[in-house]
Amino acid sequence: MNISAALEQVLKSYEAYYTVRRNPASAPFAAEAEFHVHGERYFLVKQAKYAELESHEYVFFAAEPVLTPDRVRELSARAWNEGVSRVCPSPVHRASDVLLIIVTGAVTPEADKAARSIRFSKSYRLGLQGYSHFRLAAIDPATLRVSHNRMGEELAKSLANLLKKEVE
């Protein structure tokens, strides 16, 4: 499976729950996706609301022929900065996570090491107004080899399973 077909498959899987934008994506990214959820808890009637929470996810997709350590760091920093700039902390804000998915032709061993070392997180008002974490996964669709950071382990597993089903 080539890079563009794999990226298309990944984007198609995200379209079910996320708002996916392909054309107006930020400069180095092929596409972006957003997911927002708002929840409220009531006691017997709606007027007796005792909890309200909001969570958000900002996903950035990139396609690279060969992934190098410098490119991993550059894409990660841009995705993190762009995602965190969209966060609006408030008393009802719980979490706003930023994800970066890179579909690549080859991951160099140095890029794999660089991906594993990338860690971004931020709390707002000492965690009282939520937090943000960064998840990264880079996959080679030909070999199904996945590189990820510590927070991106589940993301990497789901990407590998998605593309494995497409190959079979």
C-alpha positions as CSV (number, residue, x, y, z in Angstrom):
1,M,0.0,0.0,0.0
2,N,1.4,3.4,-0.9
3,I,1.5,6.5,1.3
4,S,-1.4,8.4,-0.3
5,A,-3.7,5.3,-0.2
6,A,-2.8,4.7,3.5
7,L,-3.4,8.3,4.4
8,E,-6.8,8.2,2.6
9,Q,-7.7,5.1,4.6
10,V,-6.8,6.7,7.9
11,L,-8.7,9.9,7.1
12,K,-11.8,7.8,6.1
13,S,-11.7,6.1,9.5
14,Y,-11.6,9.5,11.3
15,E,-14.5,10.9,9.3
16,A,-17.1,8.9,11.3
17,Y,-16.6,10.9,14.5
18,Y,-14.3,13.8,13.7
19,T,-14.7,16.9,11.5
20,V,-11.9,16.3,8.9
21,R,-10.5,19.2,6.9
22,R,-8.3,18.3,3.9
23,N,-7.9,21.5,1.9
24,P,-7.4,24.3,4.5
25,A,-5.0,22.3,6.6
26,S,-2.0,24.2,8.1
27,A,1.2,24.4,6.1
28,P,3.1,21.2,6.6
29,F,0.0,19.0,7.2
30,A,-2.0,17.1,4.7
31,A,-5.2,17.2,6.8
32,E,-6.6,18.1,10.2
33,A,-9.4,16.7,12.3
34,E,-11.3,18.0,15.3
35,F,-13.5,16.3,17.9
36,H,-15.5,18.1,20.6
37,V,-17.7,16.6,23.3
38,H,-19.7,18.4,26.0
39,G,-21.3,16.5,28.8
40,E,-23.6,17.5,31.7
41,R,-24.7,15.6,34.8
42,Y,-28.1,16.2,36.5
43,F,-29.7,15.3,39.7
44,L,-33.3,14.3,38.9
45,V,-34.1,17.4,36.8
46,K,-32.1,19.6,34.4
47,Q,-32.2,22.6,36.8
48,A,-30.2,20.5,39.3
49,K,-27.0,20.4,37.2
50,Y,-24.0,19.3,39.3
51,A,-21.3,18.7,36.7
52,E,-20.4,20.0,33.2
53,L,-17.3,18.9,31.2
54,E,-15.8,19.6,27.8
55,S,-13.1,17.6,26.0
56,H,-11.5,18.2,22.7
57,E,-9.0,16.5,20.3
58,Y,-7.0,18.1,17.5
59,V,-5.5,15.7,15.1
60,F,-2.9,16.6,12.4
61,F,-2.0,14.3,9.5
62,A,1.2,14.4,7.6
63,A,2.6,12.4,4.7
64,E,6.4,12.0,4.4
65,P,8.5,9.9,1.9
66,V,11.2,9.3,4.5
67,L,11.0,10.3,8.2
68,T,14.1,11.9,9.7
69,P,14.6,13.0,13.3
70,D,14.6,16.6,12.4
71,R,11.3,16.3,10.5
72,V,9.7,14.4,13.4
73,R,10.7,17.2,15.8
74,E,9.6,19.9,13.4
75,L,6.2,18.4,12.7
76,S,5.6,17.6,16.4
77,A,6.4,21.1,17.5
78,R,4.1,22.6,14.8
79,A,1.3,20.3,15.7
80,W,1.6,20.9,19.4
81,N,1.8,24.7,19.0
82,E,-1.2,24.8,16.6
83,G,-3.3,22.5,18.8
84,V,-2.5,24.3,22.0
85,S,-3.3,27.7,20.4
86,R,-6.9,26.4,19.9
87,V,-7.5,25.5,23.6
88,C,-9.8,27.7,25.6
89,P,-9.3,26.8,29.3
90,S,-12.4,27.3,31.5
91,P,-13.8,25.8,34.6
92,V,-15.7,23.2,32.5
93,H,-12.7,22.3,30.3
94,R,-11.4,18.8,31.1
95,A,-8.9,18.0,28.3
96,S,-7.7,19.1,24.9
97,D,-5.3,16.5,23.4
98,V,-3.2,17.0,20.3
99,L,-2.4,14.1,18.0
100,L,0.0,13.8,15.1
101,I,-0.3,10.9,12.7
102,I,2.5,10.6,10.1
103,V,2.2,8.2,7.2
104,T,5.6,7.6,5.8
105,G,7.5,5.5,3.3
106,A,10.3,4.7,5.8
107,V,11.2,5.5,9.4
108,T,14.9,5.7,10.1
109,P,16.2,4.3,13.4
110,E,17.2,7.8,14.5
111,A,13.7,9.1,13.7
112,D,12.2,6.2,15.8
113,K,14.4,7.2,18.7
114,A,13.5,10.8,18.3
115,A,9.7,10.0,18.2
116,R,10.0,8.0,21.4
117,S,11.6,10.9,23.2
118,I,9.0,13.6,22.3
119,R,6.8,14.6,25.2
120,F,4.6,17.6,25.5
121,S,2.0,18.2,28.1
122,K,0.4,21.3,29.7
123,S,-2.0,21.9,32.6
124,Y,-4.2,25.0,32.8
125,R,-4.5,26.8,36.2
126,L,-2.7,23.9,38.0
127,G,-5.0,21.4,36.4
128,L,-8.2,23.0,37.7
129,Q,-9.1,24.1,34.1
130,G,-7.9,20.9,32.4
131,Y,-4.8,19.7,30.7
132,S,-3.4,18.8,27.2
133,H,-1.2,15.8,26.2
134,F,0.5,15.1,22.9
135,R,0.2,11.7,21.1
136,L,2.4,10.8,18.1
137,A,2.4,7.8,15.8
138,A,4.3,7.4,12.6
139,I,3.5,4.3,10.4
140,D,5.0,2.8,7.3
141,P,2.1,1.2,5.4
142,A,4.3,-1.2,3.5
143,T,5.8,-2.9,6.5
144,L,3.2,-1.8,9.1
145,R,6.1,-0.6,11.3
146,V,5.0,2.0,13.8
147,S,7.0,4.5,15.8
148,H,5.3,6.4,18.6
149,N,5.9,8.4,21.8
150,R,4.9,7.2,25.2
151,M,1.4,8.7,25.1
152,G,0.8,7.4,21.5
153,E,0.9,3.7,22.2
154,E,-2.8,3.0,21.8
155,L,-2.9,5.3,18.7
156,A,-0.1,3.3,17.2
157,K,-2.0,0.0,17.8
158,S,-5.2,1.2,16.3
159,L,-3.4,2.6,13.2
160,A,-1.6,-0.7,12.7
161,N,-4.8,-2.7,13.0
162,L,-6.6,-0.4,10.6
163,L,-4.0,-0.7,7.9
164,K,-3.5,-4.4,8.5
165,K,-7.2,-5.0,7.7
166,E,-6.8,-3.0,4.5
167,V,-3.8,-5.1,3.4
168,E,-5.6,-8.4,4.0
